[in-house]
Amino acid sequence: MEINILNSSKDEAEVEIGSLTLAELLRNYLNKDSAVVFAAWKRAHPTEMPVLKVKTKGKTPVKAIKDAVSVVTKDLDKFANDFSKLK
């Protein structure tokens, strides 16, 4: 998975993500974080990679993205564990 930080400051970042699915998943989880003021992705053309824009207050956008990835991973592990218990 390719992730490129296009620009980053204390309260705002734009990150190019190689997967539209991952961009939407991160957007969803980022918007649940109280420190995130704004999280959305855009794509200029369907052949281009989406760009995720994150604005925060109280933590850096990179930290917010890392936190969101941790929560996603935790939720997916729980889902996989619950699914494996089904018979």
C-alpha positions as CSV (number, residue, x, y, z in Angstrom):
1,M,0.0,0.0,0.0
2,E,1.4,3.3,-1.0
3,I,0.9,6.3,1.2
4,N,2.6,9.7,0.4
5,I,2.4,12.8,2.7
6,L,1.8,15.6,0.2
7,N,2.0,18.4,2.8
8,S,1.8,18.5,6.6
9,S,1.7,21.2,9.3
10,K,0.9,21.3,12.9
11,D,-2.9,21.2,12.4
12,E,-3.4,20.1,8.8
13,A,-2.2,17.4,6.4
14,E,-2.9,16.0,2.9
15,V,-2.0,12.4,2.3
16,E,-2.2,10.5,-1.0
17,I,-3.5,6.9,-0.4
18,G,-3.2,4.1,-2.9
19,S,-6.7,2.7,-2.2
20,L,-10.1,4.3,-2.3
21,T,-11.4,1.8,0.2
22,L,-8.7,2.6,2.7
23,A,-9.2,6.4,2.2
24,E,-12.9,6.0,3.0
25,L,-12.3,3.7,6.0
26,L,-9.8,6.2,7.5
27,R,-12.1,9.1,6.8
28,N,-14.9,7.3,8.7
29,Y,-12.6,6.5,11.7
30,L,-11.0,9.9,11.7
31,N,-14.3,11.7,12.0
32,K,-15.0,9.7,15.2
33,D,-11.9,11.2,16.8
34,S,-12.8,14.3,18.9
35,A,-9.4,15.9,18.0
36,V,-10.2,15.8,14.3
37,V,-12.0,18.9,13.0
38,F,-12.2,17.8,9.4
39,A,-11.4,14.6,7.5
40,A,-12.4,14.0,3.8
41,W,-10.9,12.6,0.7
42,K,-11.1,13.8,-2.9
43,R,-10.0,12.4,-6.2
44,A,-9.6,14.6,-9.3
45,H,-10.1,11.7,-11.7
46,P,-10.9,8.0,-11.3
47,T,-7.5,7.0,-12.5
48,E,-5.8,9.0,-9.8
49,M,-5.2,8.1,-6.2
50,P,-7.4,9.7,-3.5
51,V,-6.0,12.5,-1.3
52,L,-7.1,12.5,2.3
53,K,-7.2,15.9,4.0
54,V,-7.2,16.0,7.8
55,K,-7.5,19.0,10.1
56,T,-7.0,18.6,13.8
57,K,-7.0,20.5,17.1
58,G,-5.0,19.1,20.0
59,K,-2.9,16.5,18.1
60,T,-1.1,16.4,14.9
61,P,-2.8,15.0,11.8
62,V,-0.2,12.3,11.4
63,K,-0.9,11.2,15.0
64,A,-4.6,11.2,14.3
65,I,-4.1,9.0,11.3
66,K,-1.9,6.6,13.2
67,D,-4.5,6.4,16.0
68,A,-7.2,5.7,13.4
69,V,-5.1,2.9,11.9
70,S,-4.7,1.4,15.4
71,V,-8.4,1.4,16.0
72,V,-9.2,0.0,12.6
73,T,-6.7,-2.8,13.2
74,K,-8.1,-3.5,16.6
75,D,-11.7,-3.6,15.2
76,L,-10.7,-5.9,12.3
77,D,-8.9,-8.3,14.7
78,K,-12.0,-8.5,16.9
79,F,-14.1,-9.1,13.8
80,A,-11.8,-11.9,12.6
81,N,-11.8,-13.4,16.0
82,D,-15.6,-13.3,16.3
83,F,-16.0,-14.7,12.7
84,S,-13.6,-17.6,13.4
85,K,-15.9,-18.6,16.4
86,L,-18.8,-19.1,14.1
87,K,-19.6,-22.7,13.0
